[in-house]
Amino acid sequence: KVVFISPPDVKDTLSPRSGIGNNGNFYDPWGATAGKAGSGIYHLAIDGTYDSQVANPYTSNAGTPNLQIGVIAWSLGRDGDQGADFKTSDDVISWQ
């Protein structure tokens, strides 16, 4: 068995953040923002075809459309919105 990551469970299941929730989501430090789908959790993309490429979920200033990497992770940050221009965004991304 190889453990790559072992985050803690969230401390507050009603307002989950910084860990794994009861639903299996890995919550970022800011937690979900009401009415903002995809906020508050870490997102992952994995190269399941073994072609050494993962589609970039960002379209501006966050790398090429296809990233030459096997796995990426990102969070929408404190504001819960995906940044339109990554240079001024609070999003957290693993590939830069």
N, CA, C and O atoms as CSV, one atom per row, in Angstrom:
chain,resi,resn,atom,element,x,y,z
A,1,LYS,N,N,0.852,-1.183,0.000
A,1,LYS,CA,C,0.000,0.000,0.000
A,1,LYS,C,C,0.894,1.241,0.000
A,1,LYS,O,O,1.805,1.367,0.818
A,2,VAL,N,N,0.617,2.150,-0.930
A,2,VAL,CA,C,1.346,3.410,-1.012
A,2,VAL,C,C,0.366,4.544,-0.714
A,2,VAL,O,O,-0.626,4.715,-1.423
A,3,VAL,N,N,0.642,5.304,0.320
A,3,VAL,CA,C,-0.214,6.432,0.693
A,3,VAL,C,C,0.387,7.700,0.093
A,3,VAL,O,O,1.504,8.087,0.435
A,4,PHE,N,N,-0.363,8.345,-0.805
A,4,PHE,CA,C,0.114,9.567,-1.445
A,4,PHE,C,C,-0.325,10.816,-0.698
A,4,PHE,O,O,0.382,11.824,-0.688
A,5,ILE,N,N,-1.494,10.745,-0.074
A,5,ILE,CA,C,-2.009,11.882,0.684
A,5,ILE,C,C,-2.960,11.334,1.745
A,5,ILE,O,O,-3.706,10.389,1.489
A,6,SER,N,N,-2.930,11.918,2.911
A,6,SER,CA,C,-3.766,11.453,4.013
A,6,SER,C,C,-4.301,12.654,4.798
A,6,SER,O,O,-3.857,12.915,5.916
A,7,PRO,N,N,-5.264,13.390,4.205
A,7,PRO,CA,C,-5.796,14.573,4.887
A,7,PRO,C,C,-6.683,14.167,6.067
A,7,PRO,O,O,-7.210,13.054,6.093
A,8,PRO,N,N,-6.847,15.059,7.035
A,8,PRO,CA,C,-7.708,14.761,8.182
A,8,PRO,C,C,-9.178,14.869,7.796
A,8,PRO,O,O,-9.513,15.402,6.738
A,9,ASP,N,N,-10.045,14.365,8.652
A,9,ASP,CA,C,-11.472,14.611,8.497
A,9,ASP,C,C,-11.743,16.061,8.888
A,9,ASP,O,O,-10.997,16.649,9.671
A,10,VAL,N,N,-12.822,16.640,8.333
A,10,VAL,CA,C,-13.191,18.003,8.721
A,10,VAL,C,C,-13.591,18.009,10.196
A,10,VAL,O,O,-14.074,17.003,10.713
A,11,LYS,N,N,-13.394,19.119,10.858
A,11,LYS,CA,C,-13.751,19.221,12.277
A,11,LYS,C,C,-15.239,19.509,12.469
A,11,LYS,O,O,-15.841,19.062,13.445
A,12,ASP,N,N,-15.830,20.257,11.534
A,12,ASP,CA,C,-17.238,20.646,11.621
A,12,ASP,C,C,-17.949,20.146,10.372
A,12,ASP,O,O,-17.741,20.691,9.288
A,13,THR,N,N,-18.780,19.126,10.503
A,13,THR,CA,C,-19.445,18.549,9.329
A,13,THR,C,C,-20.536,19.455,8.767
A,13,THR,O,O,-20.942,19.279,7.618
A,14,LEU,N,N,-21.021,20.423,9.552
A,14,LEU,CA,C,-22.044,21.343,9.060
A,14,LEU,C,C,-21.449,22.478,8.239
A,14,LEU,O,O,-22.128,23.051,7.387
A,15,SER,N,N,-20.192,22.804,8.488
A,15,SER,CA,C,-19.482,23.835,7.734
A,15,SER,C,C,-18.081,23.301,7.427
A,15,SER,O,O,-17.092,23.773,7.987
A,16,PRO,N,N,-18.007,22.309,6.531
A,16,PRO,CA,C,-16.733,21.615,6.311
A,16,PRO,C,C,-15.674,22.479,5.642
A,16,PRO,O,O,-15.958,23.259,4.733
A,17,ARG,N,N,-14.442,22.315,6.119
A,17,ARG,CA,C,-13.272,22.969,5.535
A,17,ARG,C,C,-12.021,22.232,5.992
A,17,ARG,O,O,-12.009,21.594,7.045
A,18,SER,N,N,-10.983,22.328,5.195
A,18,SER,CA,C,-9.658,21.783,5.539
A,18,SER,C,C,-9.652,20.298,5.881
A,18,SER,O,O,-9.087,19.890,6.896
A,19,GLY,N,N,-10.275,19.502,5.039
A,19,GLY,CA,C,-10.233,18.059,5.275
A,19,GLY,C,C,-11.278,17.318,4.466
A,19,GLY,O,O,-11.904,17.882,3.568
A,20,ILE,N,N,-11.459,16.052,4.791
A,20,ILE,CA,C,-12.411,15.197,4.090
A,20,ILE,C,C,-13.756,15.253,4.806
A,20,ILE,O,O,-13.839,15.008,6.010
A,21,GLY,N,N,-14.817,15.579,4.052
A,21,GLY,CA,C,-16.164,15.648,4.604
A,21,GLY,C,C,-16.848,14.293,4.589
A,21,GLY,O,O,-16.330,13.336,4.015
A,22,ASN,N,N,-18.016,14.212,5.221
A,22,ASN,CA,C,-18.795,12.971,5.254
A,22,ASN,C,C,-19.159,12.477,3.863
A,22,ASN,O,O,-19.362,11.280,3.661
A,23,ASN,N,N,-19.244,13.396,2.898
A,23,ASN,CA,C,-19.607,13.045,1.525
A,23,ASN,C,C,-18.403,12.616,0.687
A,23,ASN,O,O,-18.557,12.289,-0.490
A,24,GLY,N,N,-17.206,12.612,1.280
A,24,GLY,CA,C,-16.001,12.203,0.562
A,24,GLY,C,C,-15.273,13.328,-0.142
A,24,GLY,O,O,-14.194,13.108,-0.692
A,25,ASN,N,N,-15.833,14.535,-0.140
A,25,ASN,CA,C,-15.152,15.677,-0.761
A,25,ASN,C,C,-13.965,16.116,0.083
A,25,ASN,O,O,-13.998,16.036,1.311
A,26,PHE,N,N,-12.909,16.583,-0.591
A,26,PHE,CA,C,-11.728,17.141,0.074
A,26,PHE,C,C,-11.909,18.653,0.068
A,26,PHE,O,O,-11.762,19.293,-0.973
A,27,TYR,N,N,-12.225,19.223,1.223
A,27,TYR,CA,C,-12.530,20.649,1.337
A,27,TYR,C,C,-11.268,21.486,1.507
A,27,TYR,O,O,-10.334,21.100,2.210
A,28,ASP,N,N,-11.264,22.647,0.843
A,28,ASP,CA,C,-10.149,23.586,0.978
A,28,ASP,C,C,-10.308,24.372,2.287
A,28,ASP,O,O,-11.312,24.206,2.979
A,29,PRO,N,N,-9.341,25.220,2.635
A,29,PRO,CA,C,-9.410,25.943,3.912
A,29,PRO,C,C,-10.564,26.937,4.027
A,29,PRO,O,O,-10.921,27.332,5.137
A,30,TRP,N,N,-11.150,27.348,2.909
A,30,TRP,CA,C,-12.204,28.356,2.938
A,30,TRP,C,C,-13.598,27.763,3.024
A,30,TRP,O,O,-14.524,28.460,3.440
A,31,GLY,N,N,-13.784,26.520,2.653
A,31,GLY,CA,C,-15.100,25.906,2.683
A,31,GLY,C,C,-15.992,26.422,1.566
A,31,GLY,O,O,-15.636,27.356,0.847
A,32,ALA,N,N,-17.153,25.801,1.435
A,32,ALA,CA,C,-18.081,26.125,0.350
A,32,ALA,C,C,-18.727,27.495,0.550
A,32,ALA,O,O,-18.980,27.920,1.678
A,33,THR,N,N,-18.989,28.176,-0.566
A,33,THR,CA,C,-19.704,29.448,-0.574
A,33,THR,C,C,-21.101,29.182,-1.113
A,33,THR,O,O,-21.246,28.640,-2.209
A,34,ALA,N,N,-22.129,29.554,-0.363
A,34,ALA,CA,C,-23.513,29.292,-0.757
A,34,ALA,C,C,-23.795,29.823,-2.159
A,34,ALA,O,O,-23.447,30.959,-2.482
A,35,GLY,N,N,-24.419,29.005,-2.978
A,35,GLY,CA,C,-24.805,29.402,-4.322
A,35,GLY,C,C,-23.697,29.360,-5.353
A,35,GLY,O,O,-23.919,29.745,-6.501
A,36,LYS,N,N,-22.506,28.904,-4.979
A,36,LYS,CA,C,-21.378,28.856,-5.917
A,36,LYS,C,C,-20.926,27.408,-6.091
A,36,LYS,O,O,-20.152,26.877,-5.295
A,37,ALA,N,N,-21.427,26.792,-7.144
A,37,ALA,CA,C,-21.091,25.391,-7.421
A,37,ALA,C,C,-19.588,25.227,-7.597
A,37,ALA,O,O,-18.942,26.031,-8.269
A,38,GLY,N,N,-19.043,24.199,-6.999
A,38,GLY,CA,C,-17.618,23.919,-7.134
A,38,GLY,C,C,-16.738,24.669,-6.162
A,38,GLY,O,O,-15.527,24.451,-6.129
A,39,SER,N,N,-17.327,25.553,-5.366
A,39,SER,CA,C,-16.511,26.296,-4.400
A,39,SER,C,C,-16.255,25.437,-3.171
A,39,SER,O,O,-17.045,24.555,-2.836
A,40,GLY,N,N,-15.146,25.707,-2.511
A,40,GLY,CA,C,-14.863,25.066,-1.239
A,40,GLY,C,C,-14.218,23.703,-1.289
A,40,GLY,O,O,-13.878,23.146,-0.244
A,41,ILE,N,N,-14.037,23.144,-2.482
A,41,ILE,CA,C,-13.432,21.816,-2.588
A,41,ILE,C,C,-12.222,21.847,-3.511
A,41,ILE,O,O,-12.085,22.723,-4.365
A,42,TYR,N,N,-11.358,20.875,-3.316
A,42,TYR,CA,C,-10.251,20.696,-4.245
A,42,TYR,C,C,-10.757,19.886,-5.432
A,42,TYR,O,O,-11.453,18.886,-5.259
A,43,HIS,N,N,-10.408,20.319,-6.625
A,43,HIS,CA,C,-10.755,19.622,-7.858
A,43,HIS,C,C,-9.515,18.891,-8.350
A,43,HIS,O,O,-8.397,19.380,-8.180
A,44,LEU,N,N,-9.702,17.729,-8.953
A,44,LEU,CA,C,-8.591,16.940,-9.489
A,44,LEU,C,C,-8.885,16.538,-10.917
A,44,LEU,O,O,-10.034,16.284,-11.276
A,45,ALA,N,N,-7.853,16.480,-11.723
A,45,ALA,CA,C,-7.945,15.914,-13.074
A,45,ALA,C,C,-6.762,14.970,-13.231
A,45,ALA,O,O,-5.626,15.313,-12.901
A,46,ILE,N,N,-7.044,13.787,-13.736
A,46,ILE,CA,C,-6.034,12.739,-13.871
A,46,ILE,C,C,-5.945,12.302,-15.322
A,46,ILE,O,O,-6.965,12.149,-15.995
A,47,ASP,N,N,-4.727,12.102,-15.803
A,47,ASP,CA,C,-4.494,11.592,-17.156
A,47,ASP,C,C,-4.808,10.097,-17.175
A,47,ASP,O,O,-3.935,9.265,-16.922
A,48,GLY,N,N,-6.046,9.772,-17.472
A,48,GLY,CA,C,-6.473,8.375,-17.504
A,48,GLY,C,C,-6.159,7.666,-18.802
A,48,GLY,O,O,-6.313,6.448,-18.892
A,49,THR,N,N,-5.719,8.406,-19.814
A,49,THR,CA,C,-5.396,7.788,-21.108
A,49,THR,C,C,-3.901,7.550,-21.273
A,49,THR,O,O,-3.469,6.979,-22.274
A,50,TYR,N,N,-3.119,7.981,-20.305
A,50,TYR,CA,C,-1.659,7.803,-20.315
A,50,TYR,C,C,-0.983,8.450,-21.524
A,50,TYR,O,O,0.004,7.932,-22.047
A,51,ASP,N,N,-1.530,9.596,-21.964
A,51,ASP,CA,C,-0.885,10.328,-23.057
A,51,ASP,C,C,-0.101,11.534,-22.531
A,51,ASP,O,O,0.315,12.397,-23.304
A,52,SER,N,N,0.095,11.585,-21.228
A,52,SER,CA,C,0.858,12.649,-20.560
A,52,SER,C,C,0.251,14.029,-20.765
A,52,SER,O,O,0.975,15.018,-20.873
A,53,GLN,N,N,-1.080,14.098,-20.820
A,53,GLN,CA,C,-1.762,15.380,-20.969
A,53,GLN,C,C,-3.023,15.413,-20.113
A,53,GLN,O,O,-3.741,14.421,-19.988
A,54,VAL,N,N,-3.268,16.575,-19.533
A,54,VAL,CA,C,-4.504,16.839,-18.812
A,54,VAL,C,C,-5.030,18.169,-19.331
A,54,VAL,O,O,-4.272,19.131,-19.459
A,55,ALA,N,N,-6.326,18.229,-19.630
A,55,ALA,CA,C,-6.918,19.477,-20.117
A,55,ALA,C,C,-6.865,20.538,-19.017
A,55,ALA,O,O,-7.219,20.275,-17.868
A,56,ASN,N,N,-6.421,21.728,-19.383
A,56,ASN,CA,C,-6.331,22.848,-18.456
A,56,ASN,C,C,-7.737,23.410,-18.227
A,56,ASN,O,O,-8.398,23.795,-19.192
A,57,PRO,N,N,-8.211,23.470,-16.983
A,57,PRO,CA,C,-9.545,24.007,-16.720
A,57,PRO,C,C,-9.622,25.532,-16.827
A,57,PRO,O,O,-10.707,26.107,-16.746
A,58,TYR,N,N,-8.467,26.189,-17.009
A,58,TYR,CA,C,-8.415,27.643,-17.141
A,58,TYR,C,C,-8.081,28.011,-18.579
A,58,TYR,O,O,-7.353,27.288,-19.259
A,59,THR,N,N,-8.615,29.136,-19.041
A,59,THR,CA,C,-8.393,29.540,-20.428
A,59,THR,C,C,-7.441,30.718,-20.576
A,59,THR,O,O,-7.014,31.022,-21.690
A,60,SER,N,N,-7.098,31.389,-19.475
A,60,SER,CA,C,-6.273,32.586,-19.593
A,60,SER,C,C,-5.175,32.629,-18.536
A,60,SER,O,O,-5.446,32.549,-17.338
A,61,ASN,N,N,-3.939,32.756,-18.994
A,61,ASN,CA,C,-2.779,32.979,-18.134
A,61,ASN,C,C,-2.535,31.900,-17.083
A,61,ASN,O,O,-2.048,32.199,-15.993
A,62,ALA,N,N,-2.867,30.653,-17.398
A,62,ALA,CA,C,-2.603,29.563,-16.448
A,62,ALA,C,C,-1.987,28.370,-17.164
A,62,ALA,O,O,-2.195,27.224,-16.767
A,63,GLY,N,N,-1.236,28.642,-18.211
A,63,GLY,CA,C,-0.588,27.558,-18.946
A,63,GLY,C,C,-1.285,27.240,-20.254
A,63,GLY,O,O,-2.236,27.910,-20.655
A,64,THR,N,N,-0.794,26.209,-20.903
A,64,THR,CA,C,-1.316,25.801,-22.206
A,64,THR,C,C,-2.658,25.082,-22.056
A,64,THR,O,O,-2.998,24.644,-20.957
A,65,PRO,N,N,-3.431,24.954,-23.153
A,65,PRO,CA,C,-4.725,24.260,-23.077
A,65,PRO,C,C,-4.607,22.806,-22.609
A,65,PRO,O,O,-5.479,22.309,-21.897
A,66,ASN,N,N,-3.533,22.132,-23.008
A,66,ASN,CA,C,-3.273,20.773,-22.543
A,66,ASN,C,C,-1.973,20.793,-21.760
A,66,ASN,O,O,-0.910,21.079,-22.310
A,67,LEU,N,N,-2.064,20.492,-20.491
A,67,LEU,CA,C,-0.896,20.509,-19.612
A,67,LEU,C,C,-0.163,19.180,-19.714
A,67,LEU,O,O,-0.789,18.120,-19.672
A,68,GLN,N,N,1.141,19.227,-19.845
A,68,GLN,CA,C,1.970,18.028,-19.989
A,68,GLN,C,C,2.314,17.478,-18.605
A,68,GLN,O,O,3.448,17.595,-18.140
A,69,ILE,N,N,1.320,16.879,-17.960
A,69,ILE,CA,C,1.466,16.396,-16.587
A,69,ILE,C,C,0.418,15.314,-16.347
A,69,ILE,O,O,-0.593,15.265,-17.048
A,70,GLY,N,N,0.644,14.473,-15.392
A,70,GLY,CA,C,-0.261,13.354,-15.141
A,70,GLY,C,C,-1.454,13.665,-14.261
A,70,GLY,O,O,-2.515,13.063,-14.427
A,71,VAL,N,N,-1.301,14.602,-13.320
A,71,VAL,CA,C,-2.369,14.932,-12.376
A,71,VAL,C,C,-2.294,16.422,-12.052
A,71,VAL,O,O,-1.206,16.974,-11.889
A,72,ILE,N,N,-3.454,17.067,-11.959
A,72,ILE,CA,C,-3.507,18.455,-11.500
A,72,ILE,C,C,-4.568,18.577,-10.408
A,72,ILE,O,O,-5.496,17.772,-10.333
A,73,ALA,N,N,-4.415,19.589,-9.569
A,73,ALA,CA,C,-5.396,19.890,-8.529
A,73,ALA,C,C,-5.562,21.400,-8.461
A,73,ALA,O,O,-4.618,22.149,-8.713
A,74,TRP,N,N,-6.772,21.843,-8.117
A,74,TRP,CA,C,-7.002,23.278,-7.978
A,74,TRP,C,C,-8.170,23.545,-7.040
A,74,TRP,O,O,-9.025,22.689,-6.814
A,75,SER,N,N,-8.178,24.757,-6.505
A,75,SER,CA,C,-9.243,25.245,-5.642
A,75,SER,C,C,-9.654,26.614,-6.173
A,75,SER,O,O,-8.823,27.356,-6.697
A,76,LEU,N,N,-10.918,26.942,-6.039
A,76,LEU,CA,C,-11.409,28.234,-6.521
A,76,LEU,C,C,-11.100,29.379,-5.562
A,76,LEU,O,O,-11.469,30.522,-5.832
A,77,GLY,N,N,-10.438,29.096,-4.462
A,77,GLY,CA,C,-9.988,30.138,-3.547
A,77,GLY,C,C,-11.077,30.674,-2.637
A,77,GLY,O,O,-12.199,30.168,-2.610
A,78,ARG,N,N,-10.722,31.705,-1.898
A,78,ARG,CA,C,-11.622,32.287,-0.898
A,78,ARG,C,C,-12.934,32.789,-1.502
A,78,ARG,O,O,-13.993,32.617,-0.898
A,79,ASP,N,N,-12.879,33.413,-2.693
A,79,ASP,CA,C,-14.108,33.986,-3.267
A,79,ASP,C,C,-15.014,32.938,-3.910
A,79,ASP,O,O,-16.166,33.243,-4.219
A,80,GLY,N,N,-14.534,31.723,-4.120
A,80,GLY,CA,C,-15.362,30.656,-4.668
A,80,GLY,C,C,-15.652,30.771,-6.148
A,80,GLY,O,O,-16.477,30.021,-6.669
A,81,ASP,N,N,-14.994,31.693,-6.844
A,81,ASP,CA,C,-15.191,31.882,-8.280
A,81,ASP,C,C,-13.926,31.492,-9.029
A,81,ASP,O,O,-12.815,31.764,-8.575
A,82,GLN,N,N,-14.104,30.850,-10.184
A,82,GLN,CA,C,-12.944,30.554,-11.017
A,82,GLN,C,C,-12.474,31.855,-11.646
A,82,GLN,O,O,-13.249,32.555,-12.297
A,83,GLY,N,N,-11.207,32.173,-11.450
A,83,GLY,CA,C,-10.654,33.407,-11.982
A,83,GLY,C,C,-10.647,33.429,-13.496
A,83,GLY,O,O,-10.269,32.447,-14.133
A,84,ALA,N,N,-11.065,34.553,-14.078
A,84,ALA,CA,C,-11.066,34.697,-15.535
A,84,ALA,C,C,-9.655,34.980,-16.051
A,84,ALA,O,O,-9.296,34.561,-17.151
A,85,ASP,N,N,-8.873,35.678,-15.265
A,85,ASP,CA,C,-7.489,35.992,-15.613
A,85,ASP,C,C,-6.646,35.531,-14.435
A,85,ASP,O,O,-6.603,36.196,-13.400
A,86,PHE,N,N,-5.982,34.404,-14.588
A,86,PHE,CA,C,-5.346,33.796,-13.426
A,86,PHE,C,C,-4.352,34.707,-12.720
A,86,PHE,O,O,-4.124,34.535,-11.523
A,87,LYS,N,N,-3.763,35.655,-13.405
A,87,LYS,CA,C,-2.769,36.523,-12.764
A,87,LYS,C,C,-3.362,37.343,-11.623
A,87,LYS,O,O,-2.638,37.716,-10.701
A,88,THR,N,N,-4.657,37.630,-11.663
A,88,THR,CA,C,-5.293,38.418,-10.611
A,88,THR,C,C,-6.271,37.591,-9.781
A,88,THR,O,O,-7.069,38.156,-9.033
A,89,SER,N,N,-6.225,36.295,-9.896
A,89,SER,CA,C,-7.161,35.403,-9.229
A,89,SER,C,C,-6.635,34.950,-7.869
A,89,SER,O,O,-5.426,34.930,-7.636
A,90,ASP,N,N,-7.557,34.584,-6.973
A,90,ASP,CA,C,-7.144,34.007,-5.694
A,90,ASP,C,C,-7.156,32.479,-5.734
A,90,ASP,O,O,-6.937,31.826,-4.713
A,91,ASP,N,N,-7.410,31.915,-6.909
A,91,ASP,CA,C,-7.443,30.463,-7.051
A,91,ASP,C,C,-6.071,29.858,-6.735
A,91,ASP,O,O,-5.039,30.512,-6.880
A,92,VAL,N,N,-6.085,28.617,-6.307
A,92,VAL,CA,C,-4.857,27.882,-6.006
A,92,VAL,C,C,-4.757,26.747,-7.014
A,92,VAL,O,O,-5.660,25.916,-7.104
A,93,ILE,N,N,-3.655,26.704,-7.779
A,93,ILE,CA,C,-3.486,25.660,-8.789
A,93,ILE,C,C,-2.138,24.970,-8.606
A,93,ILE,O,O,-1.168,25.592,-8.172
A,94,SER,N,N,-2.086,23.700,-8.935
A,94,SER,CA,C,-0.875,22.911,-8.681
A,94,SER,C,C,0.168,22.982,-9.784
A,94,SER,O,O,1.312,22.586,-9.560
A,95,TRP,N,N,-0.181,23.469,-10.953
A,95,TRP,CA,C,0.737,23.363,-12.092
A,95,TRP,C,C,1.513,24.637,-12.384
A,95,TRP,O,O,2.157,24.719,-13.429
A,96,GLN,N,N,1.480,25.614,-11.524
A,96,GLN,CA,C,2.302,26.813,-11.721
A,96,GLN,C,C,3.101,27.123,-10.492
A,96,GLN,O,O,3.852,28.098,-10.474
